[in-house]
Amino acid sequence: MSELFYRQKTVGVAPVMIRVKLGKSVSIALVSGLVLTGCGGGSGSLGFGSLGFGGDGTGGGIFGSRIEKRPIDQWSAEEIFKRGEYDLEAGDPSEAAKWFGEVERLYPYSEWAKRALIMQAFSHHKDREYELARSTAQRYIDTYPGDEDAAYAQYILAISYYDQIDLIGRDQGLTYQALQALRTVIERYPDTEYAKSAILKFDLAFDHLAAKEMEIGRYYLKRKHYAASINRFRVVVEQFQTTTHVAEALHRLVEAYLSLGLESEAQTAGAILGHNFQSTDWYEDSYRLLTSRGLKPEAKGNSWLRQVYRQMIKGEWL
């Protein structure tokens, strides 16, 4: 799961406290620049129990009996917000999200409600409720597009796509959505800490797409579906040139083209590989394959690889 950053800001005339003192001393890790990590469950239920709403609609037992016996609609926005922070610190982001939602419901036009909305999105993400995190973050962006936390909301939206990449198998739809959302963070908020993190994750997501193409290409190559495998490796060479998979893709093209008897294409792939990745094992393997057949890595013919060679090696784009 990705790390989320959050910067403390003021609400109204008073700052939101970095250290929240409730029934017992509790410190909430929301200081400027601090990273909040991990997900976990905790005790308490918003429906019933000592840490949630009581069955009579009263609040739970962390503010003392004088407050907890009041109906929730008699709590101040600050009290409800702090209760959400308490559950977040206690490792119960699901409960925290419900409390932050109550702030928005009971005090919809307050500064506390605006603050609670972004914290609700954060809590959903921490609870791995990614769709809820995205919808809540989008609601914040739509409602407060000019607010300084809009950058953070966009970052939560992007990361909620990014953190599902490893969960979606061969379906790359969410990966493309993650790239688009991360690009929005980078382009719209270039001077923020979120943009710096988004750049790193954009590169990783881009690499992930190339890795999926390689996985499918190797699958076809292993089963001697050479034309299908070549199509996948070609995508990596032409569209993912900045990733770590290009060297292997070129080597696999050498293998596939030699298997089809297309020596010129195999030699050209080997020439590109040798020029850009000469010190790699992939080039050594390709060189060995080619020379075992009396061939050598050199640009030949007029295939799509020859065009790639002219562009990458010769710098001839026209």
TIPA-148980 format. One record per residue (C-alpha): residue number from 1; x, y, z. Coordinates in Angstrom, 1 decimal. Last residue first. Example, Ala and Ser with C-alpha at 12.3 -4.5 7.8 and 13.67 -1.06 7.14 Angstrom:
<rs>
R     k     east    north       up
R     2     13.7     -1.1      7.1
R     1     12.3     -4.5      7.8
</rs>
This chain:
<rs>
R     k     east    north       up
R   318     12.0     11.7    -40.9
R   317     13.2     10.8    -37.4
R   316     16.9     10.1    -38.2
R   315     18.7     10.1    -34.9
R   314     21.1      7.5    -36.2
R   313     20.9      5.1    -33.2
R   312     17.4      5.5    -31.9
R   311     15.5      6.8    -35.0
R   310     17.4      4.9    -37.6
R   309     17.3      1.7    -35.5
R   308     13.6      2.1    -34.9
R   307     13.0      2.4    -38.6
R   306     15.1     -0.7    -39.2
R   305     13.0     -2.4    -36.5
R   304      9.8     -1.5    -38.5
R   303     11.3     -3.5    -41.4
R   302     13.5     -2.2    -44.2
R   301     16.3     -4.8    -44.4
R   300     19.4     -4.8    -42.4
R   299     20.9     -3.2    -39.3
R   298     23.7     -5.3    -37.9
R   297     24.2     -7.9    -35.1
R   296     26.0    -10.8    -36.7
R   295     25.0    -14.0    -38.5
R   294     26.8    -17.3    -39.0
R   293     24.0    -19.2    -37.3
R   292     25.8    -19.6    -34.0
R   291     26.8    -16.0    -34.4
R   290     23.1    -14.9    -34.0
R   289     22.3    -16.9    -31.0
R   288     25.5    -16.0    -29.2
R   287     25.0    -12.3    -29.9
R   286     21.4    -12.6    -28.6
R   285     22.6    -14.2    -25.4
R   284     25.4    -11.7    -24.8
R   283     22.9     -8.9    -25.6
R   282     20.5    -10.1    -23.0
R   281     23.3    -10.6    -20.4
R   280     23.8     -6.9    -20.5
R   279     26.9     -4.9    -21.3
R   278     25.9     -4.0    -24.8
R   277     22.5     -2.5    -23.9
R   276     22.0      0.4    -26.2
R   275     24.2     -0.3    -29.3
R   274     24.1     -4.1    -28.9
R   273     20.3     -4.2    -28.4
R   272     19.8     -2.1    -31.5
R   271     22.1     -4.3    -33.5
R   270     20.4     -7.5    -32.1
R   269     17.0     -6.2    -33.2
R   268     18.5     -5.5    -36.7
R   267     20.0     -9.0    -36.9
R   266     16.7    -10.7    -35.9
R   265     14.8     -8.6    -38.5
R   264     17.3     -9.5    -41.2
R   263     17.2    -13.2    -40.2
R   262     13.5    -13.8    -40.6
R   261     13.6    -17.6    -40.3
R   260     10.5    -17.7    -38.1
R   259     12.5    -19.0    -35.1
R   258     15.2    -16.4    -35.9
R   257     12.5    -13.7    -35.7
R   256     11.2    -15.0    -32.3
R   255     14.6    -15.3    -30.7
R   254     15.9    -11.9    -31.9
R   253     12.5    -10.4    -30.8
R   252     13.0    -11.9    -27.4
R   251     16.4    -10.2    -27.2
R   250     14.8     -6.9    -28.1
R   249     12.1     -7.3    -25.5
R   248     14.7     -8.2    -22.9
R   247     16.6     -5.0    -23.4
R   246     13.4     -2.9    -23.5
R   245     12.1     -4.1    -20.1
R   244     13.6     -1.5    -17.8
R   243     11.3      1.2    -19.0
R   242     12.1      4.4    -21.0
R   241     11.4      2.8    -24.4
R   240      7.9      1.8    -23.5
R   239      5.9      2.6    -26.6
R   238      8.1      1.3    -29.5
R   237     10.2     -1.4    -27.9
R   236      7.5     -2.5    -25.5
R   235      4.8     -2.6    -28.2
R   234      7.1     -4.6    -30.5
R   233      7.5     -7.2    -27.8
R   232      3.8     -7.7    -27.7
R   231      3.4     -8.0    -31.5
R   230      6.4    -10.3    -31.7
R   229      4.7    -12.7    -29.3
R   228      1.7    -12.9    -31.5
R   227      3.8    -13.6    -34.6
R   226      5.8    -16.2    -32.7
R   225      3.0    -18.4    -31.3
R   224      5.7    -21.0    -30.4
R   223      4.1    -21.8    -27.0
R   222      7.0    -20.3    -25.1
R   221      6.8    -17.3    -27.4
R   220      3.1    -16.7    -26.7
R   219      3.6    -16.7    -22.9
R   218      6.8    -14.6    -23.2
R   217      4.8    -12.0    -25.1
R   216      2.0    -12.0    -22.4
R   215      4.5    -11.4    -19.6
R   214      6.4     -8.8    -21.6
R   213      3.2     -6.8    -22.2
R   212      2.5     -7.0    -18.5
R   211      6.0     -5.8    -17.7
R   210      5.5     -2.9    -20.0
R   209      2.4     -1.8    -18.2
R   208      4.2     -2.2    -14.8
R   207      7.0      0.0    -16.1
R   206      4.4      2.8    -16.7
R   205      3.0      2.3    -13.2
R   204      6.5      2.5    -11.7
R   203      7.3      5.7    -13.7
R   202      4.0      7.3    -12.6
R   201      4.8      6.3     -9.1
R   200      8.0      8.2     -9.0
R   199      6.4     11.3    -10.7
R   198      3.5     11.1     -8.3
R   197      5.8     11.4     -5.3
R   196      7.3     14.6     -6.6
R   195      3.8     15.9     -7.5
R   194      2.5     15.2     -4.0
R   193      5.3     17.3     -2.5
R   192      3.9     20.3     -4.4
R   191      5.4     22.5     -7.1
R   190      3.9     20.7    -10.1
R   189      0.3     20.8     -8.9
R   188     -1.7     20.7    -12.2
R   187      0.8     18.8    -14.3
R   186      2.1     16.3    -11.8
R   185     -1.2     15.7    -10.1
R   184     -3.0     15.3    -13.4
R   183     -0.3     12.9    -14.6
R   182     -0.9     10.8    -11.5
R   181     -4.6     10.6    -12.5
R   180     -3.9      9.6    -16.1
R   179     -1.3      7.0    -15.0
R   178     -3.7      5.6    -12.4
R   177     -6.5      5.4    -15.0
R   176     -4.1      3.5    -17.4
R   175     -3.3      1.1    -14.6
R   174     -7.0      0.8    -13.7
R   173     -7.7     -0.4    -17.2
R   172     -4.8     -2.9    -17.3
R   171     -6.9     -6.0    -16.9
R   170     -4.3     -8.8    -16.9
R   169     -4.4     -9.3    -13.1
R   168     -6.2     -6.5    -11.3
R   167     -4.7     -6.7     -7.8
R   166     -1.2     -5.5     -8.5
R   165     -2.5     -2.2     -9.9
R   164     -4.9     -1.6     -7.1
R   163     -2.6      0.7     -5.2
R   162     -2.2      3.0     -8.2
R   161     -5.9      3.7     -8.6
R   160     -6.3      4.8     -4.9
R   159     -3.0      6.6     -5.4
R   158     -4.5      8.8     -8.1
R   157     -7.6      9.8     -6.1
R   156     -5.5     10.4     -3.0
R   155     -3.2     12.6     -5.0
R   154     -6.1     14.6     -6.4
R   153     -7.4     15.1     -2.8
R   152     -3.9     16.3     -1.8
R   151     -3.8     18.8     -4.6
R   150     -7.3     20.0     -3.7
R   149     -5.9     20.6     -0.2
R   148     -4.9     24.1     -1.2
R   147     -8.5     25.0     -2.0
R   146     -9.4     26.2     -5.5
R   145    -11.4     23.2     -6.5
R   144    -13.3     23.0     -3.3
R   143    -16.6     21.2     -4.1
R   142    -15.5     19.3     -7.2
R   141    -12.1     18.4     -5.8
R   140    -13.6     17.3     -2.5
R   139    -16.2     15.2     -4.3
R   138    -13.4     13.6     -6.3
R   137    -11.6     12.7     -3.1
R   136    -14.8     11.1     -1.7
R   135    -15.3      9.2     -4.9
R   134    -11.7      8.0     -5.0
R   133    -11.5      7.0     -1.4
R   132    -14.9      5.2     -1.7
R   131    -13.5      3.2     -4.7
R   130    -10.3      2.5     -2.8
R   129    -11.7      1.1      0.3
R   128     -8.3     -0.1      1.4
R   127     -9.0      1.1      5.0
R   126     -6.1      3.6      4.6
R   125     -7.8      4.8      1.4
R   124    -11.1      5.2      3.1
R   123     -9.4      7.2      6.0
R   122     -7.7      9.6      3.5
R   121    -11.0     10.3      1.8
R   120    -12.7     10.9      5.1
R   119     -9.8     13.2      6.1
R   118    -10.4     15.2      3.0
R   117    -14.1     15.5      3.9
R   116    -13.4     16.3      7.5
R   115    -11.4     19.4      6.7
R   114    -14.2     20.8      4.6
R   113    -16.7     19.9      7.3
R   112    -14.5     21.5     10.0
R   111    -14.5     24.7      7.9
R   110    -18.2     24.7      8.2
R   109    -20.9     24.4      5.6
R   108    -22.1     20.9      6.1
R   107    -22.0     20.8      9.9
R   106    -24.2     17.8     10.8
R   105    -23.6     15.7      7.7
R   104    -20.0     16.8      7.1
R   103    -19.0     16.2     10.7
R   102    -20.8     12.9     10.6
R   101    -18.8     11.8      7.6
R   100    -15.6     12.4      9.6
R    99    -17.0     10.1     12.2
R    98    -17.8      7.4      9.6
R    97    -14.3      7.7      8.1
R    96    -12.7      7.2     11.5
R    95    -14.7      4.0     12.1
R    94    -13.3      2.5      8.9
R    93     -9.8      4.0      9.6
R    92     -9.5      1.9     12.8
R    91     -5.8      1.9     13.7
R    90     -6.1      3.7     17.0
R    89     -4.7      6.9     15.4
R    88     -7.6      6.9     12.9
R    87    -10.0      6.2     15.7
R    86     -8.8      9.2     17.6
R    85     -8.8     11.4     14.6
R    84    -12.4     10.6     14.0
R    83    -13.2     11.5     17.6
R    82    -11.3     14.7     17.1
R    81    -13.6     15.5     14.2
R    80    -16.7     14.8     16.3
R    79    -15.5     17.1     19.1
R    78    -14.6     19.8     16.6
R    77    -18.0     19.7     14.9
R    76    -19.7     20.1     18.3
R    75    -21.7     17.3     19.7
R    74    -25.4     17.9     20.2
R    73    -26.3     15.9     17.0
R    72    -24.5     13.0     18.5
R    71    -26.9     12.7     21.4
R    70    -25.3     13.6     24.7
R    69    -24.3     10.8     27.0
R    68    -20.8     10.8     25.6
R    67    -20.1     14.3     26.6
R    66    -20.6     14.2     30.3
R    65    -19.4     10.6     30.5
R    64    -15.9     11.3     29.3
R    63    -14.6     12.2     25.9
R    62    -13.5      8.7     24.9
R    61    -16.7      6.7     25.6
R    60    -18.9      6.7     22.5
R    59    -21.5      9.1     21.3
R    58    -25.2      9.0     21.9
R    57    -27.7      7.7     19.4
R    56    -29.6      5.6     21.9
R    55    -27.8      2.4     20.7
R    54    -24.5      4.0     21.6
R    53    -22.4      5.5     18.9
R    52    -18.9      4.1     18.8
R    51    -16.0      3.4     21.2
R    50    -18.0      1.6     23.9
R    49    -20.0     -0.5     21.6
R    48    -22.8     -0.1     19.0
R    47    -23.3      1.1     15.4
R    46    -20.2      3.1     15.0
R    45    -18.2      0.1     16.1
R    44    -15.1     -0.1     18.2
R    43    -11.9     -2.1     18.2
R    42     -9.2     -1.7     15.6
R    41     -8.3     -2.8     12.1
R    40     -5.2     -2.1     10.2
R    39     -3.6     -0.3      7.4
R    38     -0.1      1.0      7.0
R    37      1.6      4.3      6.6
R    36      1.3      8.0      7.5
R    35      4.2     10.0      6.4
R    34      5.1     13.2      8.2
R    33      5.7     16.3      6.1
R    32      3.7     18.6      8.4
R    31      2.4     16.8     11.4
R    30     -0.6     14.5     11.2
R    29      0.5     11.7     13.4
R    28     -2.2     12.0     16.2
R    27     -1.0     12.0     19.7
R    26     -3.3     10.6     22.4
R    25     -3.2     11.5     26.1
R    24     -6.2     10.0     27.9
R    23     -9.8     11.0     27.8
R    22     -8.8     13.1     24.8
R    21     -5.7     15.1     24.2
R    20     -5.0     15.6     20.5
R    19     -1.5     16.4     19.5
R    18     -1.1     18.1     16.1
R    17     -4.1     20.3     17.0
R    16     -6.2     21.7     14.2
R    15     -5.3     25.3     14.3
R    14     -7.7     27.8     15.7
R    13     -9.2     30.8     13.9
R    12    -11.3     28.8     11.4
R    11     -9.6     25.5     10.7
R    10     -5.8     25.7     10.4
R     9     -3.7     23.4      8.3
R     8     -1.6     20.3      8.8
R     7      0.1     18.8      5.8
R     6     -0.6     15.2      4.8
R     5      1.4     12.5      3.0
R     4      0.1      9.2      2.0
R     3      2.3      6.0      1.7
R     2      1.3      3.5     -0.9
R     1      0.0      0.0      0.0
</rs>
